[in-house]
Amino acid sequence: MGATHVTRAEIFRVNWTVTPDQEPDAKLNSYAQECDVCGVASPRTHDANDGTLWIIEHARRNPSHTSYTEVVKRPWRAFMS
């Protein structure tokens, strides 16, 4: 017969806090726009207003494409509190 192995673990409750990462080394927020009709997306930039110009140009070339979604990437941090 094989040996019996017993594993012991202590489990305890931990509170976590989640917050936007504003540390000096945090990634910058980035923004893009997506066309809801065809799925094409603008280049991702760090200026939220850049997507507006992309929408205007995309709509000019595709007049029936009138619905867009902004995609925002924002860094977050989690830590035990």
SEDREN-194897 format. One record per atom (N, C-alpha, C): chain; residue in one letter; x, y, z; residue number from 0; atom name. Coordinates in steps of 0.1 Angstrom, whole numbers, plus 5000, padded with zeros to 4 digits. Each point is the difference from the previous one (the first is absolute). Layout:
// SEDREN-194897
A,A,X,Y,Z,NUM,CA $
...
***
This chain:
// SEDREN-194897
A,M,5008,4988,5000,0,N $
A,M,4992,5012,5000,0,CA $
A,M,5009,5012,5000,0,C $
A,G,4995,5011,4993,1,N $
A,G,5007,5012,4999,1,CA $
A,G,4999,5009,5013,1,C $
A,A,5009,5009,5002,2,N $
A,A,5000,5009,5011,2,CA $
A,A,4988,5010,4999,2,C $
A,T,4995,5004,5011,3,N $
A,T,4990,5010,5001,3,CA $
A,T,5006,5014,5002,3,C $
A,H,4997,5009,4991,4,N $
A,H,5005,5014,5002,4,CA $
A,H,4989,5009,5005,4,C $
A,V,5004,5008,5010,5,N $
A,V,4990,5009,5006,5,CA $
A,V,5006,5014,4997,5,C $
A,T,4992,5009,4994,6,N $
A,T,5004,5014,4998,6,CA $
A,T,4991,5009,5009,6,C $
A,R,5007,5008,5007,7,N $
A,R,4993,5009,5009,7,CA $
A,R,5001,5015,4994,7,C $
A,A,4989,5007,5001,8,N $
A,A,5000,5014,4995,8,CA $
A,A,4992,5008,5010,8,C $
A,E,5005,5012,5002,9,N $
A,E,4992,5009,5008,9,CA $
A,E,4994,5010,4991,9,C $
A,I,4987,5001,5000,10,N $
A,I,4993,5010,4991,10,CA $
A,I,4994,5011,5009,10,C $
A,F,5002,5012,4996,11,N $
A,F,4995,5012,5007,11,CA $
A,F,4995,5010,4990,11,C $
A,R,4991,5008,5006,12,N $
A,R,4994,5010,4991,12,CA $
A,R,5009,5013,4999,12,C $
A,V,5001,5004,4988,13,N $
A,V,5008,5012,4997,13,CA $
A,V,4991,5010,4992,13,C $
A,N,5001,5013,5004,14,N $
A,N,4993,5010,4993,14,CA $
A,N,5010,5006,4989,14,C $
A,W,4994,5002,4988,15,N $
A,W,5008,5006,4989,15,CA $
A,W,4994,5013,4997,15,C $
A,T,5008,5009,4995,16,N $
A,T,4996,5013,4995,16,CA $
A,T,5005,5001,4986,16,C $
A,V,4991,5005,4991,17,N $
A,V,5003,5002,4986,17,CA $
A,V,4998,5015,4997,17,C $
A,T,5010,5005,4993,18,N $
A,T,5000,5015,4997,18,CA $
A,T,5007,5002,4987,18,C $
A,P,4997,5011,4994,19,N $
A,P,5008,5004,4988,19,CA $
A,P,5015,5001,5003,19,C $
A,D,5008,4996,4992,20,N $
A,D,5015,5000,5002,20,CA $
A,D,5005,5014,4997,20,C $
A,Q,5004,5008,5010,21,N $
A,Q,5005,5013,4998,21,CA $
A,Q,5015,5001,5004,21,C $
A,E,5006,4989,5001,22,N $
A,E,5015,5000,5003,22,CA $
A,E,5007,5006,4988,22,C $
A,P,5012,5005,5003,23,N $
A,P,5008,5006,4989,23,CA $
A,P,5003,4990,4989,23,C $
A,D,5001,4987,5003,24,N $
A,D,5004,4990,4990,24,CA $
A,D,4988,4994,4993,24,C $
A,A,4988,5005,5003,25,N $
A,A,4987,4994,4995,25,CA $
A,A,5000,5002,4985,25,C $
A,K,4993,4991,4993,26,N $
A,K,4998,5002,4985,26,CA $
A,K,4991,5012,4999,26,C $
A,L,5001,5007,4988,27,N $
A,L,4991,5011,4997,27,CA $
A,L,4986,4994,4995,27,C $
A,N,4990,5008,5003,28,N $
A,N,4987,4996,4994,28,CA $
A,N,5001,5000,4985,28,C $
A,S,4993,4992,4993,29,N $
A,S,5000,5000,4986,29,CA $
A,S,4985,4999,4995,29,C $
A,Y,4998,5005,4988,30,N $
A,Y,4987,5001,4995,30,CA $
A,Y,4999,4996,4985,30,C $
A,A,4989,4994,4996,31,N $
A,A,4997,4997,4986,31,CA $
A,A,4985,5001,4998,31,C $
A,Q,4996,5001,4987,32,N $
A,Q,4986,5000,4996,32,CA $
A,Q,4998,4988,4992,32,C $
A,E,4988,4993,5001,33,N $
A,E,4997,4989,4991,33,CA $
A,E,4987,5003,4993,33,C $
A,C,4999,4997,4988,34,N $
A,C,4988,5001,4992,34,CA $
A,C,4991,4989,5004,34,C $
A,D,4988,5002,5004,35,N $
A,D,4990,4990,5004,35,CA $
A,D,4994,4993,4988,35,C $
A,V,5002,5005,4989,36,N $
A,V,4994,4994,4987,36,CA $
A,V,5010,4990,4995,36,C $
A,C,5012,5004,4998,37,N $
A,C,5010,4991,4993,37,CA $
A,C,5011,4994,5009,37,C $
A,G,5001,5006,5012,38,N $
A,G,5010,4995,5010,38,CA $
A,G,5014,5005,4998,38,C $
A,V,5002,5009,4990,39,N $
A,V,5013,5006,4998,39,CA $
A,V,5003,5009,5012,39,C $
A,A,5013,5001,5004,40,N $
A,A,5003,5008,5011,40,CA $
A,A,5011,5011,4997,40,C $
A,S,5000,5011,5007,41,N $
A,S,5010,5010,4998,41,CA $
A,S,5013,4995,5006,41,C $
A,P,5011,5006,4997,42,N $
A,P,5012,4997,5007,42,CA $
A,P,4999,5004,5015,42,C $
A,R,5006,4993,5009,43,N $
A,R,5000,5003,5014,43,CA $
A,R,5009,5011,5003,43,C $
A,T,4996,5011,5007,44,N $
A,T,5008,5011,5004,44,CA $
A,T,4998,5004,5014,44,C $
A,H,5009,5009,5005,45,N $
A,H,4998,5005,5014,45,CA $
A,H,4992,5013,5001,45,C $
A,D,4995,5004,4989,46,N $
A,D,4992,5012,4999,46,CA $
A,D,4985,4996,4997,46,C $
A,A,4991,5002,5009,47,N $
A,A,4986,4996,4999,47,CA $
A,A,4994,5007,4988,47,C $
A,N,5004,5011,4996,48,N $
A,N,4994,5008,4989,48,CA $
A,N,5004,4995,4986,48,C $
A,D,5011,4992,4999,49,N $
A,D,5005,4995,4987,49,CA $
A,D,4989,4992,4993,49,C $
A,G,4992,4992,5007,50,N $
A,G,4990,4992,4994,50,CA $
A,G,4989,5007,4994,50,C $
A,T,4997,5012,5004,51,N $
A,T,4990,5008,4994,51,CA $
A,T,5003,5003,4985,51,C $
A,L,5012,5004,4997,52,N $
A,L,5004,5002,4986,52,CA $
A,L,4999,4987,4992,52,C $
A,W,5004,4989,5006,53,N $
A,W,4999,4987,4993,53,CA $
A,W,4985,4997,4997,53,C $
A,I,4991,5003,5009,54,N $
A,I,4986,4997,4998,54,CA $
A,I,4995,5008,4988,54,C $
A,I,5004,5013,5000,55,N $
A,I,4995,5009,4989,55,CA $
A,I,5005,4995,4986,55,C $
A,E,5013,4996,5000,56,N $
A,E,5005,4995,4987,56,CA $
A,E,4994,4986,4996,56,C $
A,H,4998,4991,5010,57,N $
A,H,4993,4987,4997,57,CA $
A,H,4986,5002,4995,57,C $
A,A,4993,5009,5007,58,N $
A,A,4986,5003,4996,58,CA $
A,A,4999,5007,4986,58,C $
A,R,5010,5008,4997,59,N $
A,R,5000,5006,4986,59,CA $
A,R,5002,4990,4990,59,C $
A,R,5008,4990,5002,60,N $
A,R,5002,4989,4990,60,CA $
A,R,4989,4990,5001,60,C $
A,N,4993,4999,5011,61,N $
A,N,4989,4990,5002,61,CA $
A,N,4988,5007,5006,61,C $
A,P,4992,5007,4992,62,N $
A,P,4989,5008,5005,62,CA $
A,P,4990,4993,5008,62,C $
A,S,4998,4987,4998,63,N $
A,S,4990,4992,5008,63,CA $
A,S,5006,4995,5013,63,C $
A,H,5013,5003,5003,64,N $
A,H,5006,4996,5012,64,CA $
A,H,4999,5012,5010,64,C $
A,T,4989,4999,5008,65,N $
A,T,4998,5012,5009,65,CA $
A,T,5000,4997,5015,65,C $
A,S,5004,4988,5004,66,N $
A,S,5001,4996,5014,66,CA $
A,S,5014,4995,5003,66,C $
A,Y,5005,5005,5011,67,N $
A,Y,5014,4998,5004,67,CA $
A,Y,5001,4997,5015,67,C $
A,T,5010,4993,5005,68,N $
A,T,5003,4997,5014,68,CA $
A,T,5014,5004,5003,68,C $
A,E,5001,5007,5011,69,N $
A,E,5014,5004,5005,69,CA $
A,E,5005,4988,5008,69,C $
A,V,5013,4997,4998,70,N $
A,V,5006,4989,5008,70,CA $
A,V,5011,5007,5008,70,C $
A,V,4999,4999,5013,71,N $
A,V,5010,5006,5009,71,CA $
A,V,5008,4989,5007,71,C $
A,K,5013,5001,5000,72,N $
A,K,5009,4992,5009,72,CA $
A,K,5005,5009,5011,72,C $
A,R,4997,4996,5012,73,N $
A,R,5005,5008,5012,73,CA $
A,R,5006,4991,5010,73,C $
A,P,5013,5003,5004,74,N $
A,P,5006,4991,5010,74,CA $
A,P,4994,5000,5014,74,C $
A,W,5000,4989,5006,75,N $
A,W,4994,4998,5014,75,CA $
A,W,5010,4993,5008,75,C $
A,R,4999,5002,5014,76,N $
A,R,5008,4993,5009,76,CA $
A,R,4991,4993,5010,76,C $
A,A,5005,4988,5005,77,N $
A,A,4993,4993,5011,77,CA $
A,A,5010,4998,5011,77,C $
A,F,4996,5002,5012,78,N $
A,F,5008,4998,5012,78,CA $
A,F,4992,4996,5012,78,C $
A,M,5007,4992,5009,79,N $
A,M,4993,4996,5012,79,CA $
A,M,4999,5012,5009,79,C $
A,S,4989,5002,5006,80,N $
A,S,4998,5011,5009,80,CA $
A,S,4996,4996,5014,80,C $
***
